Amino acid sequence: MFSVEERDFVRDRLLGLAEGDPAIVGAAITGSQAVDGGDRWSDIDLAFGVEGSLDTTMRRWTELLYRDFAAVHHWDLPSRSAVYRVFLLPRGLEIDIAFAPAAEFGPDGPSWRTVFGLPAPATATPPPSRRHLAGLGWHHALHAWVCIQRHRWWQAEHWISALRGQVLALACLRLGHPTSYAKGAHLLPPDVTAPLNATLVRTLDHAELTRALGAATTALIAEIALVDAPLAARLSPVLGGPLGVDPPRS
């Protein structure tokens, strides 16, 4: 595993190389290190503002990461006009570099610390809507049930786990915590998370998957009922029956 000193050396070297690259007109540290300094296991998150061809600059930097930093793999995550290129280095160090057109180089949230350049004004990213998260929840519940009927055990487990993730996201939204990637799950109180232990799948068979799905769907209805009782009342009979959901308590 990489050391803090190794990570910080790589980060500072990348920022130095960016400042000497005429195509890079702005750079920022993003992620946890931009806010509270991160911790022992934080990776490297950077954002670059690019003048000219994004593809050309990304190709040069990809070659640099493989040649000078011994990258072993990379993949891309597009986000509007930017591309997050994610690199894996030896010893488990991850480097996420967002390449954005110069005119759109700027923060889209609080996790941002400008190193050089003039960033565009911050654009607030709205939290996901409760309607959207609830919709994903019942979608995942239905798909899990269908997979169980088809004896597709692994796919059923996938959807049950995804359903549990939506329950966590809804609870985080209700309590004002980050909703994506379970980043706020550790901040939820035990009375919220303890019932979700029953949603964990212990074995891949019909009875166990059905039990776990019933627990997960019941948790979904209970969470929705806390903020939207009419919706919970409408969903409960639809997701009841074969899914084993108990009606929400008033």
N, C-alpha and C positions, 0 to 999 in steps of 0.2 A: 504494500500500500504506500502511496506517496506521502511525503512529509509536508508539513505546513511550509517549511522553508523552500522545499522543492516547488510546491505550487505557487508560492508568491514570487519566486525567481522566474518561473515560466510566464506568469501573468505580466510581470514588469518587463520582461524581455519582449513579449508580444506587443505591449503598448509602445515600447521604444521603437520597434520595427514599424508599427503603424504610423508613428509620428514622422518617420523618415520616408514614408511611402507617399508620393505626390497624389496618388489616387484617393488616399484616405484623408478626408478633410475634417473629420471629427471622430472622437473615440470616447467611450464611456464604460465604466464598470457598472454592471447590472446585477440582479440577483441579490442574495443575502449579503454578500460582501459590500454592496453599495449602501446598505441600511445599517446593519449592526456588526459588520465585520465578519459575519459567518461564524463557522466553528471549524473544528479539526477536519471535518469530512466535507466541507463545502467545495464545490468544483469552481471552475473559472467561467464567468459569464461576462462577455464583452459585447459592445455594439459599435459598429463602424459606419460612418457616413461616407458614401462612395461617390466620387465625381467621375462621370463617364460610365463605361460599360460595367454593370454589376457582374456579368458572367466572366468577363476577362479578369477582374480583380479577384473574384472568388477562385478562379482556376489557379492564379498565381499563388494565392495564399494557401490553397490546398496543397500545391506542390511544396511550398515552404514547410507546412506542418509535417508532411511525410519525410521530407529531406532533412530538416534541421531538428525536428522534435520527435522523430520516429513514430509518428501516428500509425496505428494499426488498422483503423477503420473510420469511416465517417458516413453520415447520412444527413438529409435535409428536411427541415420543417418550414414550409412557406407560411408567412403571416402577412397578409395584405401585400404590399409591394416589397417587403423585406423577405430575406431567406435566412433562417437560422441554420448554420452548418455546424453539426455536432461531431466533434472528434473524440476518439478514445486514444489515449497515450498509454505507454507501458506503465505498470504499477497502478493502474486503475484511475488515472487522472482524466476527467472529462473536461473538455473545453467547448463551450457554446459561444459561437461568434455570430451575431446578427449583422448581416450586410444589408444596408438600406440605402436607397438613393439619397444624395446629399440634402435635397429639399425636404425629405421626410425623416431625417435623423433627429430624433428627439424622444423623450420619455413618454410611455403610455401608462405609467403608474409610478408609485413612489420609489421603486427599486432602481434608482438611477443616480450615478455620480459622474458628472462630466470630467474627463481628463484633459481634452483639448477640443477646440472647435466651438461653433455656436449652434447649439441645438435648437430645433424648432420648439414652439410652445408645447407644453405638455398636453396630451390628449387623454382624457379620462376614459378608461375602459369600464363600461357599466357592468355590474354583477349579472350573472345569469338570472333570468326570470324564474319565479317559483313555478309558473305554469310550465315552462320548458323542463325543469328538473322533475316535476311531478309526471309530466308526459313520458319522459325517458323511463321513469320508475315503472309505470304500468306497462309500458312497451316491453321492458326487460322481463317483468313478471310473466306476461303472456308467452313470450318466446321461450322462457325457461320451462314453462308447463308443457308447451308443444314438444320441446326437445325430450322431456321425460317420457311423454307418450310414444315418441319415436325411438326410444331407447338409445338416444344419443347422449350418453352420460357426460362426457367431457364438455360438450357444448352446453348442456344444461347447467353444469357447474360454472361455466363461464358467465352465463346470464344471471345466475343467482349472485355471484360475486359482483357483477356489474350493478345489479339491483341494490345490493348492500351499499355500494358506493354512492348511489343516488340518495339513499336515506341519509347517509353521512353529509352529503352536499346540502340537502334540504335543512338539516339541523344546523349546519354551519351558517347557511344563509339566514336562518331565523335568529341566530345568536350573534351575528355580525363577524364571523370568522371567514378566512379564505375558503373558497369552495372547490377550487380546482385541484386535482391530483391528491386529494385528502390532506392538503397542507394545513387545514385547520382542525383536522380530526383529533389531534392530541390535546386540543384546547377544550373539547367538549366534556361536560361533566359526566361522571360515572353513571348517573341515572339515565343518561341518553345512550351511552355506548354499551352498557352491560346487557341490555336485551338483545343486542346484535351478536353476542356470543352464540346464541342459538341458531344464527343463520349460517354458521360455518359448516361446510360440508365435510363429514368425517369419512365417509366411504362412498364409492360410486355405485349405488344401486337404487332401484326404484323407490323403496321405502325411505331411505335416508335423504335422497334428493327431494322427494315430496315433502318430507318433514322440514328440511331447511328452507325450501321455497315458501311453505306456509308461514314460517317464522319471519322470513324476510318481507313477505307481502303484508303480514300483519303489522310489522314495524313501519312499513311505508304508509299504510292507512293511518296509523296512530300519529305519525309525524305530521302528515298533511292535516289531520283533524285539529292539531294545535293552532293552526293559523287559518284554515279554510274548512270549517266543519261541513258546509254544504257540499263541497267537492268530495270530501271523504265519504259523506253519506251516499253520494252518487256512485263512487268507485267501489264501495264495499260490496254491494250485491253482485256487481259485474266480476270482480276479482275473487269473490267468495266461491262457494261450491267446491269445484275440484281443486282450487288453489288453497283451500283451508283457511280463509281469512275470517277472523271474528269481527263482528260489527264494532265500530269505534264506540267507546264509552263516552257518554255525555258528562 
